[in-house]
Amino acid sequence: MPHLLLVDDEKKLTEPLRASFERAGYQVTVANDGHTGLSLAMVEHYDVIILDVMMPGLDGWRVCETIRQHSIVPIIMLTALDDSTDRIKGLEIGADDYLVKPFGFKELAAHVAAMLRRVRLDHGETIAKRLIAGNLVLDLEARTLTLNKQDISLRQKEFEILTLLMSNMGKVVTRERLFDEVWGTDWLGDTRTLDVHMSWLRAKLEPDPANPVYLQTVRGIGYRFHDPGQTG
């Protein structure tokens, strides 16, 4: 069963959520402060982490940032701050989703289920276990990327974008498809989010991000992954 880590200092929220998720078939671990949540995230495997922003001591921003330095586990941020600046900050430090309090259990459960679907990267049973373009190797089982045998750290969404593009090597993937398969068909956020993530990916992969070799823009349509080792 999926294992969730719920990090929030409000026990009046965490206990009902724990009970509801367990009834829905999830295993749930609760941490009521940032330090405990971070410690658990560093030593245990979780399928999704639900992380409150406003906590005394170690806040959710710092917990998320530290987790992301070591793991690509999906992180859903919970906050009472309904502000686009905070949403952008969450994306920049590695959060995958954002939910504003107050919310109902069904809404949070829908976000968790959507995140689990995306993590599975269900692009068909025939997909290769590794996607290779020259010295670039994306391992779908280990969820790792190497370039010239050097490990490249990826955020969750970066990994999903790159997987989709490399799975369709040489073909144009539309912006609409990228949003549908990476963020979900219910995404209502800023469409510039995709461009920000592509910029991050290029900074990690391209010798000259301003003149990309791998991650090519097809203006007005979307993006294409180009293998420079392939001709024709």
N, C-alpha and C positions, 0 to 999 in steps of 0.2 A: 504494500500500500504506500501511497505517497507520504513522505515525511516532511512536515512543515515546522519551521522555527518561527515562533511568534514573539517578538521583542517589543514590549510596551510596559510602561510603569503603572498603567491604570488596571488594577486587578478587576475592577468592576466591568472592564471590557474584555480582558484576556480570558477570564474564566468562562463566561458565556460563549465566547468564540471557540475556546478549546472544546467545550461540550458539543457545540454544533458541528464543528469539523469532525470530531470523533464519531458522532452519529452518522455523518456523511461518508465515513469510511477512510478517514485520514488518520495518520499518527501525528500527534502534535506535541512539541516540546515548547514550554513557555519560559521566557526569561523576563524578569521585571525590572531590569536595568541594563544599560548599554554595555557595561563591562562584562556582565555574565553572558549577554547575548553574543558579544564578540568572541569570548572564550569558547563558547559552544560551537560557533560557526567555524572556528579554526581547527577543531578536533573531530567534528562529526560531519557526516554527509547529510545534506538536506536537499530536497527537491525544489523547495521554494522558501525564501525567507521573507516574512512580513515584518516590517521594521518601522516603528514610530519615530518621527523626527524629534519632537520636543520631549526630551527626557533629561532629568537632572544628572549632573556629572558628565558622563560621556554621551553626547547627543547622537541622534540617528545619522546625521551627516557624516560625522567622523567614523562611526561604525561601518557605514556603507563604503566609505572611501577605503578603509583598511581591509575590509573583506574583499573588495574588488582587486586589490593588489595581489591577492592569493587565489582567487576563485572566480569562476564565471557563473556561479549559482544565481538563478533569477531572484531579484530583489524587488518587492513591492513596498513603496514608501507610504506611510500613513501620516497625514498632517492635517492640522486645523487651518493651515495657511493656504488659501485658495488664490494663489498669485502666480502668474506666468514666470516671474523671476525665479521662484522657488522650484517650479517644474523644470526649468532649464538647468538650474543648479543641480537638481537630482540627476538629470540625464548626464551632465558633465562629469559627475563623480561616479557614475556607473549604475544608477538605478534603472530598472527596466519598466516599471509601471508606477503609477501615482494615484492615490485615492484620498479624497478630502473627507475629513470627519464633519458631521456625522454620516454614517453609512449603515446600510443593513447587511445582515449576514449573507443574503442571497447575492448582493452586489459584489461583496468581497470574494465569495466563493466562485462567482463567474470569472472574476479577474484571475484567481488562482488556476481555475480549470483552463482558461485561455493560455496562461503562461505555460502550463504543463503540455498543452498541445503543441505550442511553438517549440518547446525544448525538444520534443520528439523528432522534429524536423522531418515530418512525414511527407517526403517528396517521392514516395514509391519504393517498393521493395528491391528494385534493380539498381538503386544508387550505390556507387562504389563506397568502400570503406575509407579509402583515401583519394583525395583529389589532388592531382599533381600538375604543375605548370613550371617546367624548368626546375629551378632550385627551390620553388615554393611548394610546400607539402602541407595540405590540410587533412588532418586525421579526424574523421568523423566519430570514431568510437572513443578515442582518447580526448577528443575535443581540444586538440592542440594545433598550433601552426608553427612551422619552421621555415625560415628563409636562409639559404646558404648554411643549413644545419644549425642555425641560431634560433632559439625559441623566441616567438613573438607573442606578447600578451594581448589578448583580445577581450573586449567587453562582450556580454551575451549577444547584444544586437549586432555588433560587428561580426561575430562568428556566424550568425544566422544570415546576414546580408552576403557575406563572402561565400558561404555554402551555396546559397541560391544562385549567385552569379557564376561560381565555378562549376556548378552542376549543369549550367547552360552555357558552357564555354563557347565563345564566338558568336553567341546569339544575344540579341537585345532583350533585356528584361525591363518591362515598363515600370514606371514609378508606381502605377496603380497595383501591379502585381507584388512589388516589393512591400508596399504598405499592407496589402491583404495578407501576405504570408509571414511577414516579420512582425508587424504591429497588430494585425487583426483587422477584420472588416469594420469593426466598430470604432476604429481610431478617429478621434475628433480633435486631435492636437494639431500643432503647427506643422505644416508640410515641410518646412525648412529643416525639421529634425532629420530627415533622410540625408540632406546635403551636409549637415554637420557630421553625421556618422561616416559619410563617404570621405569627408575631409580628414577625419581621424584615421581611417583605414589607409588613405593615400600617404599620410605622414609616416605610417609604420611600414608600408610595403614599397613605395616608389623611391627610386634614387633621386628623382626630381619631382616632387608632388605637383608642381605647377605644370609639368608636362608628363602626365601619367602614361605608363606603358601598359600596366595590367588593367587598371580600373578606368575605362574610357566612358566619357559622357556622350550620349547620343541626344543632341539638343532637341528639346520638346517632346522626347519620348521616354528616355530612361537611361540605363547604363548597360555596358557590355564588358565582360571579362575577356581580355585578349592574352593568349599565350604567345609570347614573342618567339618561342621556339617552333611554332607551327607556321607553315607557309600556305599561301593560297587564301 
